[in-house]
Amino acid sequence: MKSPVKRRRLLINAVLVSLTMMCTAFVVKALYESQPIPIRHPDSYIQRNEIPTLQVIAGDAATDEEVTERVIAYFDENREWLAYQLVETDPERLAALFAMYLVHISKPYNTTDSPASLMDFLEMPNAHCGTYSSAQSIILDAMGIENRTINVDHGNHALVEALIHERWEVFDATTNVWLGGSVDEVMRGQDVERRMYYTPALDPTMPEEYRAQFTAFPNANTSVTLRQQEMYWGDRIVLQWGFF
């Protein structure tokens, strides 16, 4: 049986541990809230998709040129409505957002070969980061928007940056996430606006193939985990304190 002195010491230790945990939580919360947090748009910001897929817009097109002509014509005819759907009024950024969004919704994320053309992309059942980026780049080129493909995560993920008003911005068609700055700027902790758009992988009304990635990659990144990570790239939490 423990003596009164030992019981008192155990009680004091328990109180000290609880106080330490409470103080640590308070400090972590204060540090987090003191950091500049960029604007974020959750998935619910655009709750459903009304934009047609690339397959629908392309129709019976037989060449890349015919596909891009129809994509540009659709964009021009629906510019005002797309500005509302994509929450963007700047015409150049709107065009790049449309290219990203269009490519993202058109194919489920899963393993596949790399396409050599838009026609190849249209015929593939699935897409991965390099596949999305390739199709997206072809559309951006046709729109006259300068772009480049960037490899991140030690080369495990590819995404497209487009030059908007002399500043590189991330337009990731794999995740349907836009970051208002370059990968380099974001990873250095520069504050940028961020938008997370609709994804069919989280839409229960979409066919099962859009969710097949969750079982195909149980121990690796999916398009959904990648998009969640991107929304917090470069957040300036004080890591050296050892709280995270």
N, C-alpha and C positions, 0 to 999 in steps of 0.2 A: 504494500500500500504506500502511495507516494506521501511524503511528508508535506505539511502546509507550506513550507518554504519552497519545495520543488513545484507544487501546484501553482503557487504565486508566480514563480519564474516562468512556468509554461504559459500562464495567462498573460503575463507581461509580454512575452515573446510573440504570442498570437496577436495581441493588440498592436505591437510594433510592426509586425508583418502586414497586418491589414492597413495600418496607417501609411506604410511605405507604398503599398499597392495603390491606395487611393491618391497619394501625392504624385506617384509616377503617372497614373492615368490623367490627373489634372494637368501635369506639366506637358505630357504628350499632346493632349487636346489643345492646350494653349499654344504650343509650338506649331501644331498643324494649322490652327485657325489664324495664326499670325503670318502664314505664308500666302503669297498672292496666288489665288486659285483661278484658273481661266474659266471662261463661260463654258458651260456644258449643256448640250441638248440631249436628254435621255431618249431611249427608243420610243417612248410614248409621245414624243413631240410630233412625230408623224406616225400615226397608229396603223395605217394601212397603205398599201401600194395601189396607185391608179395609173402609173406610168407603164406603157406596154414594153415587152421585152424586145431585145434586138431582133429576135426571130420574127416577131410580129411586124416590126417596122421594115425589116429587110424583105419580107414577102418572098416573091419569086426572083429576087436579084440573083444574078449568076456570077458577078465579079465583085471584088472588094470596092472598086470604084462605084458600082451601082449601089452597094450597101451604104457606103459613106454619103453618097448623094441623097439617099432616102433619109438617113439619120439627120443630116443637116436640114433637109426640107422639113422634117417633122419638128425639129428644134425651132426653126424660123416661124413655122405656122402656130406653134404653141408656146412661144416665148413667155408671154404674160402669165399663162397658167402654170408653166414650169417654175417661174419666179416665185409664185405662191407656194407650190409644192416643195420646193427646195430651199425656201426661206432666203432668197438671194435676189438682189436687184442689180448688182454689177454685171453687165452683159458678158464680160470675158470670164469671170469666175463662174457665172451661171452655166456657160457652155461647158467648162471643164467639170463642174459638178454633174451635169447631165451625162457626160461621157462616162464618168465614174459610176454613177448610179445605174445607168443603162447596162453596162457590162456586168455589174455585180448581180443584178436581179435575173440575168439571163441564163446563168448556169449554176448548178449546185457545186459546192466546194468538195472536192475529193481528188484522188489520184488520176492523172491523165498525162498524155503526151503534150509536148509544146507545139502550138500551132504555128504554121508558117504564114498564115493569112487569116483574114476575117472569115472567109469561107470555111477554112479548117475549124475555126473557133465555133462557128454555127453548127457544124456537124458533130462536134464532140459532146458526149453526154455530161461531162463534168469539167471543172476548171480548178486550177490551183493558182498560187500567187503569180507565178511567171506567165501563166496562160491569160489571166485577167489583165495583167500589165501589158502584155503584147497587144491584145485586142484594143485596150484602152488607148495605147500609144498611136495605133493606126488611126483611130477616130480623131484623136487630138491633132495629129498631123494634118488630117483632111480639113479640120476646122481652122488650121493656121495658128495653133497654140503651141509654142515651144515647150517641150517636155523632156524629161530624162528619167531613166529607171534607176532606182537606188536599192542596194542590198543592205538589209539590216539584220540584227540578231545573228551575227557571225555568218552571214550569207544564207541563212535559212528562210528569209522572207524578202520578197521583192515588192516594191511599190513604186508608184509614179509621182514625181513632182512636176508641177506645171508652173511656168513663169507667168505670174499675174502682176501686171504693173511693176515690172522690174524686181519682183520678189518671188522666190521659189516657195511654193505651198504644196503640202502633201494632199494627194487625192488617191486614197488607197481603195481600189476597186475590190480587193479581196474582202475587206471588212466593211466597206461603205462608210468610211470615216474620213472627214476632212479636217486638216489642221492648218491654221492660218499662218504657217511659217514652214521653213525647211526642216528636215530631220535634224540637221546639225543645230539649228536654232533651238528647236524643242528640247533636244537632249542636253543642251547647255543651260536649260532652265528658263529660257526666255518665255514670257507670257504671250500666249497666242489664243485666239478663239478656236474652239473645237466643236465639231458637230458629228453626232453619231446618227446616221440615217437608218431607215427601215432595212431589215434583212429578212429574207424569206426563211432562213434557218430557225428563226424564232416565231414564225407565223404558223400557228396550228392548222390553218386552213390550206396551207401549201402541201404539195405531195411529199411523201415520206423521203424521197431521195434527197431533199434539202436538209434532212436531219441525219442521213446515213453517216455523215462525217463523225458524229459523236461516238458511234461504235467502231468506225474504221480507225480512228485515232484516239484510243482511250487514254494513252499516256503521252500524247503530243498535243501541240497547239491546233485548235480548230479555228475557223474564221471568227467564231464568237469569242473565244478566249483571246485571240489576237486583237480584236476590236476593243475589248475591255482593257487590255494592257495599253493600247495606244492612247486611250483617253487620259492616262496618267503619266505618259512619258514626260520626263523632265520636271515633274513637280518638285519644288525645292523644299522638301522636308529635311530637317537637320539630321542627317544620317550619322554623323560622327558621334552623336550622343549615345548611340547604340540602342535606340528604342525600336528600330525596325531592322 
